[in-house]
Amino acid sequence: MRYTQNTIETFGRRHYGTADYWLARLERDGFTDLAAKVRAGELSAHAAAIEVGFRKKLSALEQILRLLPKLSDEDRRTVQKELDQLRPTSSLITSPR
């Protein structure tokens, strides 16, 4: 999405976490070079927010844990089957008690 002043005015109030919010914050906090790249479509607002430290990049595990509650029962069974196939069969994995 290309960002213009008209886009920002159309959306009005910026909600936390939206591309418009990050773009406005980049401008407000003096990261005008990155804001220009976002407007030009060279960089996403999310990537720019990560670059300057407004957001952190989630690890693969954090992404999985965030998405698990959204899976259907069938999708969860599929994930479980995939995990079972990855589990080493030569040794038992036990947790300390």
N, C-alpha and C positions, 0 to 999 in steps of 0.2 A: 504494500500500500504506500502510495506517495503521500507525504504530509505537506500540507500548505497551511498558511494562516487561516484560510477559509475552512479547512478540515477541522482545525482546532476550535474555531468559533462555532462551527456546526454542532460539535459534540458538547459544547458548553462545559459543564462541570466535569472535571477529570476524576475518574475513580481510580483508587490505588491499584497498581499492578497492570493497568491497561497501557497500551502503547502510547496513547496520548498523555497519560500521566508521566511516563518515563521521559518522553520528549520534552514536556514542560519542565520537568525537574532538571534535565540536562541544560536547558536554556537558563533556568533560574540560578543554577549553581555554577554557571560559567563554562560549561563544556559545549560551547557553541560550534566547535569544529566537528564534534561527534553528532550534534543535533543536525548539522548540515548534511552529514553523511546519511543519517536516518531519513531526512526529507528527500534526499536524492535517490533513495532506494539502495544505497551501497552497503548498508548495515541495518540490521533490525533494531528496533528500540530495546528489545530484551537483551541482545548481544551488547549494545552500548551500555546498558545498565549494569551488566556483569563486568564489563571492561573497567568501569570507573568505581566499582565496588558497591553500588546501590543494591545489587542482588548477588547471590552466589550461584555458581553453576552446580546443579544437583549431580551427585554421583549416580552411577547406574543403579546401585542399590536403593538410593533415596527415591529415584524415579519409579522403580518397581514397587516399593512400599507405598508410595503415594497413589499408584494406580490399582493396586490389589483390591481395595474395597469397591472399585467400580466394575470389576469383572463379574460376568454372569457365572452361575454355578458350573455351566458347561466349560466356560473358559478357564475357571479355576481347576477343574479336573484335567484339562489339557496341560496347564502349567505344571500341575503335580506330576503328570505322566512324564513330561520333559525333564523335570528335576530328578525323578526316579531313575531315568535313563543316564543321567550324568553322575549319579552317585556311584562311587567305586564299590564293586562287589567283593573285592579281595579283603577288605578290612571293614570292620564295623565302626561307625562313628558314634561315639557315646559322649555324653556331656558329664562333667564331674558332678557329683552329688554333694 
